[in-house]
Amino acid sequence: MRTNNWHVMPAVIASGILSFSGVLIETAMNVTFPQLMTEFSVTTNAVQWITTGYLLAIAVIIPISAFLIRNFSIRTLFMTANILFLVGIICDAFSPTLTWLLAGRVLQGIGTGIALPLMFHIILTHSPMRTRGMMMGIGSMITSLAPAIGPTYGGILLNSFGWRAIFWSLVILLVISLIIGMFSIPKEPVRLTEPFPFRSFVCLSIGLATGLLAIEQKSLPLYFIGLLALFMFYHVNKKQKMINLTLFRNVYFDAYMYGMLVYQAILLGLSFILPNYLQLYQQHNATVSGMFMFPGALIGALLAPIAGALLDRIGRFWPVFVGLCFSTTALICFVLFLPLLNFWSLLSLHVLMMVGVGLAYANFMTLTLGALKNHETADGNAVLNTMQQLVGAAATAIVAQILGQAMRQQPRQGVLTGAQTGIGYLAIFISCALVLFVFLHVRQKKN
């Protein structure tokens, strides 16, 4: 697939490898915490910054991706993201201290924060309309596989070669990505046409960073600081625009984004609830619980490009509607029958839920960004990716609190009660998404 001097498919693959590496290493590092605590003689709170610092870097960079795309060439941004990530990987592979390791993680976060919106921007601006759904599905598949593979990948390398191998093994992938990108993404003259919105950037960075920390640490003062910073950003952004907030006036953009964010919450919420339920209530070991999520995640990821092709071929309604029905049915069955489900019936329901994810999740992203005009897609991409980070962090923190509170009241039975309650909220959210999607479809047909 080629448009002018662009080789679109290789360009998507190059940026996809970079995005895949960023998401993969986020989940792969979680299994290394006990060993890192021993090796660097640090506490759990200190080692947790390996993930927190990485997420904060992503959350701060993604919102300015729209400004970067407007004022710098795609080739320049891709090369910058890849080199920053590569330097961060090498820095971590040699890191003698935790501080050195954290510095490398921040560089990786910056690279990932540039790469994630860039991949979907390339698809939306350079792929033909007739294949856009399939291409978005391929992009979604690339990033969806990473969190499923991450813990297994990290565990195997940690046990076989040590935690530094997690970084070294990615060097070859990044070099391949860099080479493919150099040949597939052409040089395009782009001039810096607007000043950097420094005040807006500072306000939004403080708001997002303190918001993520507040969710993770359950801190009320941080919530207030975050809200105040976001309120200031709203007013400063009017004078020194960084993100086009008028996008939220588009009803279809808002509604489709809601559906996508619900799926984001479900994916991360269930990835916390189900492994804990399997270990603490059904008494399976950590290896079994970790592998439990893989079949469904693999099926969901492989279905994404197929669902995108269906959207291109038969339209938006049926792939998304069927996906929403599958996911809603699976979550309701989880809530109603959880005490009666053994390992294999749980796995079957999770696979059914992930079939729904595969059919609907990537297509929701296509519909969300497709509801915007061409000149708005960079801003829409920045908004969507930022909201994904926030919703993902919030979903994990909230289900963890629900499960933890129930367990404090009844240690073993509380696992069941907390799991049912957490999944119950997710079932309500997905049911609302289903009703809203059907309502919008009927409204569009009338118009």
N, C-alpha and C positions, 0 to 999 in steps of 0.2 A: 504494500500500500504506500503510494507516494503522492504528495501534493507539492507542486513546484520543486524546490530543492529539499523538501522534507521527506524523510523516510519514516512514516508515522509509526508503523508497528515496531521497528527497532528502537525508535525514540521512546515509545511507551515502555518497552522492555527494559531499556537502560535506566529510565527514571523509576520503573517498577522494582528493579533489583535493589536500587538505593533505598526506596521506601520499605521494601520487604526486609532488608537488613536492619533498618531502624526499628521496625516493629518486632522483629525476631529477637533482637538482643535485649529489648525491654523485658520480655517474659523469660528469656533464657537466664538472665542474671539473678532472678528470684531464688533459684535453687542453690546459688553460691553463698548466700548470706551466712549460714553457720560457719563455713570454712573461712570466709573473709573476716568474721568477728574474731576467730581464733588467731589467724595470721597477722592481723593488724592490731589486735588487742583493743577492740572497740566494742561499744554496746549496740544493742538492736536499733536504738534510735539513731545512732550515728551511721550505721551501715545502710539504714533505710533511705538515706539521702542519695544513694547510688541510683535509686529509682525516682525519688522525689525531685532531685536536681535535674534529671533528664527530662521529666515531664514538665517542669517549670520552664526549661529552655524551649521546649516545643511550644508550650502555651504562649510564651512571649513572642516567638518568631512568627508563628502562623498568622496572627492578625495583620502583620505588615507585609504579608505575601502579595496582597493586591497592589500595594505601592511598589514593591520590588518588580512585579511583572509589568507594571505600566512604565517603569523607568529604566529597566535593564533588559538585555536580551535573554531569551530562554537559555541559550548556550552558555552565557556568562553565569547565570544563576545555577544551572546544572553543574558546571565545572566547580563553582565555588562550594556548593553543597557536598559534592563528592569528595573534594580535597579536604574540606573541614572534617567530614566523617572519617576519612582515611587517616588523617593526623590524629583524631581522637582515638581511633582503634589502636594505632601504634603506640600512642601515649599510654593507653591502658594496658596493653600487652607487656610493657616494660615497667609499669608503675611500682615504685618501691614503697609508697605510702598511700593511705586512703585519700588524702588531699589530692595527690597526683591522679588517682583513679577518678575522683569526682570531676577534676578539670577535663579529663578525656571524655567523660560522660556528657558534660555540658556541650562540648564541641560536637559530639554525636547528635545531641538534641537539636542544636542549631541546624545541622545538616539535614536531619529528618524533617524539621519544621519547614525548611525550604522545599524539600523534595516531595512531600505528600501533596500539597496543593498543585505543585508543578506538573505532576503526572496527569492529574485530571484536567488541568488547564490545557495541556497538549492535546488530550483526547477531544475536548470540547471545541477547540479552535482549529484543529487541523485534520480531524477525521471526518470523512463524508457523513452526511446526515443519515444515509440509509444503513450505515453500520455503527452508528454512535452507541446504540444500546449494547451491542455485543462488545464494543471496545471498553465501555464503562464496566461491563461485567468482567472483562479480563483484568482491568485495573483493580476492581474490588476483589477478585480471586487472589491476585498477587498479595494484597495486604491481609486478606482473611486467613490465608494459610499460615502466615507467620506466627500469630499467637497460639495456634494449635500445635505447631511444631516446636515452638520455643522451649517449653519446659523439658520435653524429651531430648531435644538437641543439647540443651545446657547440661542436663543430667548425664548423658552419655559421655560428653567431652570432659566434664568435671571428674567423673569416676575413672576415665581412661587416661587422660593426659594432664589434668589439672585445669583450674579455672582460666588461666591465661590463654589456653587453646581456643576458648570461646571467641576471643578477639582475633587471634591469628588466623583462624579458619575463614574469617570473613574478608581478609585482605584480598584473596584471589577473586572473590565475587565483586568487590568494589573496583578492582583493576579492570575486570571484564566490562562492568557497567561503564566505566570511564571511557574505555576504548570504543564501545558501541555508540555511546553518546557523542563522541567526537566526530564520528563518521555519519551519524544519522541526523544530528541537530545542526542546521546550517548557521553560519554567521549572518546576523541580521542587524542593520544599523538602528540602534535605539538611543535616543538622547534623554538625559535627565531633564524633564520638563517641569518639575514641581519640587519645591523644597521639602526636605524630610519633616514630617509632622511630629516634631520632637515632644511637644507638650502632650499631644494626644497619645503618643507611644508610651510616655512615662506613666500617665494616668491609667491607661489600659493594662500595662504590664503590672503595675502595683495591684490593680483590681483583680486580675486573673491569678497572679501569684498568691496573693493573700487569700483569695477565694479557694484555690486548690489546697492551700495549707490549712485553712479553716475546716474544710471538709475532711481532710486526713487526720487533723489533730482535734476535731470537734471543739474548736475554740470560738466562743461567742464574740470576744473583742476583735478577732481577725475577720469575722463575718462583717462586722460594722465597718471596719477599715476598708474591706473589699468593696462593700456597697457604696461607701462614700467616694472611693476612687473611681468606681464605674459611673457614678452620678456626675462627677467632675469630667470624666471622659466624654460623656454624652454632650455636655455643654461646650467643652473645648473643641470637640470633633466638628461642631457646626462651623467654627471659624477656621479650623486647621484640619481639614478632612483627611482622615486616614482610611476609614471604612465608610462606604455608602450605606447608612442606616435606613435610608428610604426603601431599601429592599423589603423591609418588614411590612410595608404597606401592601405588598403583593400577597393576596389571600392564598393563592395556589402555592407560592413559595413557602409560606408559613405552614400550610397544612401538610404538604409533602415532607417538609423538613421535620415536622412533628413525627410522622411515621418513621422516618429514618432514625431519629434520635431515640424513639421507643425501642427500635431494634438494637441500637447501641447499648441501651440500658439493659435489655434482656441478655445480650451476649455476655456482658461483663458481670451482670448480677448472677446469672446462672453459673458462670465459671467460678464464682466464689461459693455459691450455695451448694451445688451438687457434689463437688469433691469433698467438702466438709461433711455433708450429710452421709456420704458413702463411708467415710472414715469413722466419724463419731457416732453414727446411729447404726449403720449396717456392718461396722467393724471390718471393712476392707482395708488393705494396707495402702500406703501412699503411692506405690507404683501402679496398682490397679486403678486407684482414683484419678491419677494423672492421665492414664491412657484412656479412661472412660470418655473424655471429651473429644478425643481425636477422630473417631469414625464420623460423628456428626459434623464436626468442623470441616473435615475433608470433603464430605458430600456437599455441604453448603457452599464451600469455595468452588468446587468443580461445577456446580449448577449455575453459578453466577453468570458466566459468559453465555450459557445456553439460554438462561432467562432473558438476558439482554438481546440475544438474537430473536427470541420470541416476541419481545417488545417491538423490535424493528419490523417483524413480519406480520404480526396480528394485532398490534396496538398495545396500549398501556393497561387496559382494564384486566384482562383475564390472568396474565402472569402474576400481577400484584395481588389481585383479589384471591386467587387460589392460594398464594403464599401466605397471605394474612389469615385465611381460613385454617390452613394447616397449623400455623403457629398458635393461633387462638385456641384451637381444639386441643393441641398438645399441652398448653399451659393450664387450661381448665382441668384436663385429666390429671395433671400433676397435683393440682390443689385438691381435687376430690378424692383421688385414689392413692395418694402418696404412701399411707401406712401399709397398703396392700401390695405395693410394687416391689418385686425383687430386682436384682441387678440387671437382668436381661430385659425385663419389661420397662425399667427406667431407661435403659439404653435405647430401646425401641422408640419410646416417646421422645427422647432427646433427638434421635435421628429424624423423626417426623417433624419436630420443631425446626431443625436445621434445614430440612427440605424447604419449609416455608421461608426461612431466612434466605436460602439460595435463590428462590423465585422472586422475593420482594425487596430485599435489602438494597442490592446494587441498583435495581430499577427505581427505587425511591430516590437515590442520589441522582440518577439520570433525570427523573421528573422534576426534582427540586431545582437543579441547575438549568434544566430545559425550560422552566417557567420564567426565566430571566431573559433579557435582551443580551445580545452578544457582548456589548461593552460593559455589562454588569456581571459577567461570569467570574471575573477575577475577584471581585468583592464578595460574590456569593460563595465562591470556593473558600475564601478566608473565613467568612462567617460560619459556614458549615463545619469546617475542620476544627475551628475554635470551640464551637458548641459540642462537637463530638468529644473533645478532650474533657470538657467540664462535666458533661452528662456521664461519661464513663467513670470519672473519679467520684461523682456524686452517687451513682448507682452502687458502686462497690462499697462506699462508706455507709450508705443507708442500709443495705442488706446485711452488712457486717454488724451494725448496731442492733438491728432487729433480731438477728440470730444470737448475738452476745447477750442481749437483755433476757431473751427467753431461756437461755442456758443458765443464767444466773439464778433464775427462779426454780428450774428443774433441770439439772445437768444433762440427763440423757433424753428425757421426754421433750425438753425444751428445744433440742435440735430439730425434732419433728415439727413442733409447733412453730418455731421460728422459720423453718424452711417453707412450710405451708403459707405462713403470713407473707413472707417476702415474695414468693412466687405468685401469691394472690394479687398483690399490688401490680406486678408485671402483667398478669392476666387482664386486669382492669384497663391498664394503659393500652395494651394491644387491641382489646375490644373496642375502645374509643377510636383507635386508629382505623380499624375496619369500618366502623360506622361512618367516620369522617370521609374515608376514601370513597365509599359508595355514594354518599351525599354529594361529593364533588363531581363524581361521574355523572350522576343524574342531572346536576345543575349544568354541566358542560353540554350534555345532550340537548337540554332545553334551549340553551343559548345558541 
